[in-house]
Amino acid sequence: MSQKKITIEDIAREAGVGIGTVSRVLNNSIHVSEKTRKRVLDVIKARQFKPSGAARVLARQNRVDSSIGLLLPDIGNHYFFEIFESIYRKLRGLGIDLIILNYEKHNPQVIQRVLDTQVSALLIFAFQLDAGEHELLSRRNVRCLYIDYPCQDNHCIYTDNSYGGQLAAQYLKTKGVTNPVYIGVDPPAQSNVDRYAGFSREYGEVPTYQCVLSEEAGYDIGKKVLKEGLYDGAFCYCDDIASGFVQAVREGGYPVSVIGFDGVRATKYLNLSTISQEPTSIGTRAASLIVDIMRSREELEPIIECRKPILIDRGS
């Protein structure tokens, strides 16, 4: 007669804990005391328990509130970091783990790493997964929310970049700027296209330069552009670039107005005008949304939130 197969319920009963606690131990959650973790692991070892596919599904169901993944291409961007920071604070207050995962474009191993972490939901920064990647996540019921990327068929929260570009142009006009330049990002992004489109709606086509997303690159391109002496205003794709650019302006004593985009904290201390996306607010809202999406018993219709940025005028 074959021996009865040990189940996750058996482990929970023998260890004197709930099934959810066993699932958290199996998923290496931090929300288990070391004493309890050891007791559960001792029972698992003694019983030579190996979770079946069904047990893993059960574990996932019982830890639905325990972990959310964050998939992003670059943590060096101050705007992304401030969103991430507010997401972390919000989820920590709810007792939910946040797992950071780096993204490499359309690399199937990335999605496999997401699945291996057994997160219940996934936040995706500033790019869109392809249909195959979505299918892999859907099969495991991993629900997603895009941040800073507009989608028609998926949950998303993003900023109206075109409107933000218009605000930047209107700001420079109030400073008397007649010959502006646009400093874009390299490699280009859709948000770059949209910000320029809104800006050119006010000024018409203007000269553009590109640089990588960093303060150093903004400073270097600023030195180069200002040396030409052709412009009296600059709209920079983001605050990181604008921070370097405005430093070049101030060092050289050039009569050039500068505005950035994002609204990161550093702009306050640099006296840098910016089109603010209110990153802390976005992060807090995104965290609340993904928890609601994750906890919903049924698949929700796509939640699409387009936010209007605001001008912060610091006279730069």
NUROVEX-528978 format. One line per 4 residues: number of its first residue (from 1); their letters; for each residue x, y, z of C-alpha. Coordinates in nm, 3 decimals, decimal comma. Last residue first. Layout:
NUM) A) X:Y:Z  ...
This chain:
316) SGRD) 1,543:7,987:-1,367  1,256:8,182:-1,212  1,142:7,912:-0,971  0,815:7,843:-1,152
312) ILIP) 0,667:7,500:-1,080  0,435:7,413:-1,366  0,194:7,123:-1,325  0,156:6,786:-1,494
308) KRCE) -0,188:6,653:-1,594  -0,241:6,285:-1,516  -0,376:6,020:-1,752  -0,526:5,724:-1,565
304) IIPE) -0,629:5,408:-1,749  -0,781:5,122:-1,550  -0,837:4,834:-1,793  -1,155:4,637:-1,705
300) LEER) -1,093:4,431:-1,397  -1,014:4,060:-1,387  -1,218:3,905:-1,108  -1,139:3,838:-0,742
296) SRMI) -0,973:4,179:-0,708  -0,684:4,172:-0,465  -0,410:4,228:-0,723  -0,594:4,511:-0,898
292) DVIL) -0,663:4,687:-0,567  -0,300:4,640:-0,460  -0,180:4,763:-0,801  -0,393:5,077:-0,772
288) SAAR) -0,278:5,171:-0,421  0,088:5,132:-0,519  0,035:5,334:-0,837  -0,133:5,615:-0,640
284) TGIS) 0,155:5,637:-0,393  0,410:5,629:-0,673  0,231:5,892:-0,880  0,196:6,123:-0,579
280) TPEQ) 0,566:6,094:-0,503  0,651:6,158:-0,867  0,457:6,486:-0,891  0,478:6,504:-1,272
276) SITS) 0,628:6,848:-1,232  0,713:7,074:-1,523  1,024:7,236:-1,383  1,187:7,561:-1,280
272) LNLY) 1,526:7,512:-1,118  1,611:7,685:-0,792  1,878:7,417:-0,746  1,745:7,328:-0,401
268) KTAR) 1,388:7,288:-0,524  1,502:7,108:-0,838  1,661:6,836:-0,623  1,321:6,704:-0,517
264) VGDF) 1,222:6,577:-0,862  0,955:6,767:-1,057  0,968:6,569:-1,381  1,059:6,816:-1,659
260) GIVS) 1,322:7,087:-1,682  1,316:7,461:-1,750  1,600:7,695:-1,842  1,617:8,067:-1,918
256) VPYG) 1,937:8,190:-2,089  2,115:8,518:-2,018  2,455:8,340:-1,992  2,671:8,396:-1,684
252) GERV) 2,906:8,117:-1,785  2,888:7,930:-1,456  2,516:7,994:-1,429  2,433:7,860:-1,773
248) AQVF) 2,656:7,553:-1,731  2,481:7,482:-1,399  2,146:7,521:-1,574  2,243:7,249:-1,822
244) GSAI) 2,354:7,003:-1,555  2,030:7,030:-1,361  1,829:7,037:-1,687  1,960:6,693:-1,785
240) DDCY) 1,852:6,539:-1,454  1,533:6,746:-1,455  1,408:6,591:-1,777  1,366:6,658:-2,149
236) CFAG) 1,527:7,000:-2,121  1,357:7,318:-2,244  1,615:7,586:-2,315  1,595:7,965:-2,354
232) DYLG) 1,788:8,257:-2,502  1,951:8,069:-2,789  2,212:8,137:-3,055  2,532:8,189:-2,854
228) EKLV) 2,708:7,885:-3,002  2,900:7,841:-2,677  2,569:7,792:-2,504  2,499:7,473:-2,698
224) KKGI) 2,836:7,309:-2,623  2,851:7,406:-2,258  2,491:7,291:-2,211  2,564:6,963:-2,386
220) DYGA) 2,840:6,901:-2,131  2,628:7,003:-1,831  2,332:6,794:-1,943  2,563:6,496:-1,997
216) EESL) 2,699:6,534:-1,646  2,350:6,565:-1,497  2,247:6,240:-1,662  2,008:6,102:-1,925
212) VCQY) 2,214:6,071:-2,240  2,229:6,366:-2,476  2,028:6,511:-2,761  2,006:6,845:-2,934
208) TPVE) 1,704:7,010:-3,092  1,644:7,329:-3,291  1,283:7,455:-3,279  0,979:7,377:-3,491
204) GYER) 0,681:7,594:-3,396  0,688:7,778:-3,066  0,358:7,686:-2,901  0,279:7,355:-3,071
200) SFGA) 0,655:7,299:-3,077  0,653:7,244:-2,700  0,366:6,996:-2,714  0,537:6,796:-2,987
196) YRDV) 0,871:6,811:-2,803  0,714:6,661:-2,494  0,542:6,390:-2,700  0,855:6,285:-2,888
192) NSQA) 1,060:6,263:-2,567  0,780:6,067:-2,398  0,799:5,823:-2,687  1,167:5,763:-2,609
188) PPDV) 1,491:5,862:-2,779  1,824:5,701:-2,686  1,935:5,970:-2,624  1,722:6,231:-2,450
184) GIYV) 1,612:6,568:-2,582  1,744:6,919:-2,526  1,505:7,163:-2,695  1,629:7,507:-2,795
180) PNTV) 1,450:7,840:-2,756  1,479:8,157:-2,964  1,211:8,405:-2,854  1,230:8,375:-2,474
176) GKTK) 1,063:8,667:-2,296  1,041:8,496:-1,958  0,663:8,454:-1,999  0,739:8,280:-2,329
172) LYQA) 0,963:8,034:-2,147  0,674:7,935:-1,920  0,434:7,895:-2,211  0,681:7,664:-2,382
168) ALQG) 0,719:7,449:-2,069  0,342:7,432:-2,026  0,306:7,316:-2,387  0,560:7,040:-2,329
164) GYSN) 0,363:6,928:-2,024  0,049:6,907:-2,235  0,235:6,677:-2,473  0,364:6,469:-2,184
160) DTYI) 0,018:6,392:-2,044  0,147:6,180:-1,755  0,094:5,807:-1,702  -0,096:5,547:-1,502
156) CHND) -0,173:5,215:-1,668  -0,391:4,904:-1,653  -0,378:4,731:-1,990  -0,564:4,746:-2,322
152) QCPY) -0,505:5,100:-2,445  -0,165:5,159:-2,290  0,015:5,480:-2,187  0,357:5,442:-2,021
148) DIYL) 0,477:5,625:-1,711  0,372:5,336:-1,486  0,219:5,021:-1,630  0,015:4,796:-1,398
144) CRVN) 0,023:4,419:-1,421  -0,158:4,112:-1,289  0,028:3,784:-1,250  -0,234:3,516:-1,310
140) RRSL) 0,027:3,250:-1,388  -0,098:3,207:-1,745  -0,134:3,584:-1,767  0,236:3,638:-1,701
136) LEHE) 0,343:3,415:-1,988  0,079:3,569:-2,216  0,197:3,920:-2,134  0,550:3,824:-2,237
132) GADL) 0,423:3,682:-2,564  0,216:3,993:-2,639  0,511:4,230:-2,591  0,587:4,415:-2,271
128) QFAF) 0,558:4,791:-2,279  0,804:5,051:-2,152  0,824:5,326:-1,888  0,813:5,126:-1,565
124) ILLA) 0,625:4,801:-1,513  0,459:4,714:-1,180  0,390:4,342:-1,137  0,142:4,141:-0,935
120) SVQT) 0,126:3,825:-0,724  0,500:3,770:-0,720  0,618:3,411:-0,756  0,987:3,510:-0,766
116) DLVR) 1,034:3,243:-1,033  0,766:3,406:-1,249  0,955:3,735:-1,258  1,279:3,550:-1,333
112) QIVQ) 1,099:3,375:-1,619  0,987:3,715:-1,746  1,350:3,827:-1,756  1,467:3,501:-1,914
108) PNHK) 1,243:3,570:-2,213  1,458:3,874:-2,304  1,225:4,116:-2,481  1,425:4,424:-2,381
104) EYNL) 1,634:4,367:-2,069  1,452:4,460:-1,753  1,592:4,473:-1,401  1,379:4,328:-1,119
100) IILD) 1,301:4,491:-0,785  1,092:4,290:-0,535  0,856:4,483:-0,311  0,724:4,296:-0,006
96) IGLG) 0,375:4,381:0,123  0,307:4,460:0,488  0,061:4,738:0,403  0,289:5,011:0,538
92) RLKR) 0,573:4,856:0,341  0,357:4,885:0,030  0,316:5,262:0,069  0,680:5,326:0,157
88) YISE) 0,805:5,114:-0,133  0,576:5,283:-0,382  0,697:5,623:-0,255  1,060:5,524:-0,308
84) FIEF) 0,994:5,374:-0,651  0,834:5,699:-0,766  1,133:5,894:-0,631  1,372:5,651:-0,800
80) FYHN) 1,199:5,677:-1,136  1,232:6,057:-1,131  1,594:6,038:-1,016  1,688:5,817:-1,312
76) GIDP) 1,964:5,582:-1,193  1,712:5,300:-1,134  1,703:5,210:-1,502  1,506:4,954:-1,707
72) LLLG) 1,231:4,882:-1,454  1,027:4,584:-1,340  0,885:4,613:-0,988  0,742:4,290:-0,847
68) ISSD) 0,475:4,269:-0,578  0,487:4,040:-0,274  0,285:3,935:0,031  -0,078:4,023:-0,034
64) VRNQ) -0,158:3,722:-0,252  0,036:3,501:-0,012  -0,235:3,239:0,031  -0,308:3,215:-0,338
60) RALV) 0,060:3,175:-0,418  0,100:2,899:-0,166  -0,205:2,725:-0,311  -0,053:2,750:-0,657
56) RAAG) 0,272:2,610:-0,522  0,083:2,330:-0,352  -0,094:2,248:-0,679  0,238:2,230:-0,863
52) SPKF) 0,366:2,000:-0,593  0,576:2,122:-0,302  0,845:1,873:-0,193  0,813:1,756:0,167
48) QRAK) 1,084:1,532:0,303  0,867:1,490:0,615  1,157:1,567:0,848  1,279:1,847:0,622
44) IVDL) 0,937:2,013:0,589  0,880:1,974:0,964  1,216:2,137:1,042  1,143:2,413:0,789
40) VRKR) 0,814:2,494:0,963  0,978:2,513:1,306  1,269:2,718:1,173  1,036:2,970:1,007
36) TKES) 0,834:3,001:1,328  1,143:3,086:1,534  1,278:3,316:1,264  0,953:3,512:1,264
32) VHIS) 0,765:3,521:0,934  0,695:3,833:0,725  1,033:3,827:0,550  0,889:3,602:0,281
28) NNLV) 1,102:3,309:0,163  0,832:3,178:-0,071  0,814:2,839:0,103  0,812:3,017:0,439
24) RSVT) 0,531:3,245:0,322  0,335:2,943:0,200  0,378:2,770:0,537  0,247:3,083:0,709
20) GIGV) -0,053:3,097:0,475  -0,136:2,734:0,553  -0,172:2,831:0,917  0,064:2,721:1,193
16) GAER) 0,098:2,432:1,440  0,397:2,278:1,263  0,211:1,947:1,227  -0,104:2,117:1,096
12) AIDE) 0,080:2,345:0,852  0,290:2,060:0,715  -0,017:1,842:0,669  -0,200:2,126:0,490
8) ITIK) 0,098:2,166:0,254  0,050:1,803:0,160  0,237:1,481:0,237  0,148:1,195:0,005
4) KQSM) -0,002:0,893:0,178  0,227:0,591:0,162  0,149:0,333:-0,104  0,000:0,000:0,000
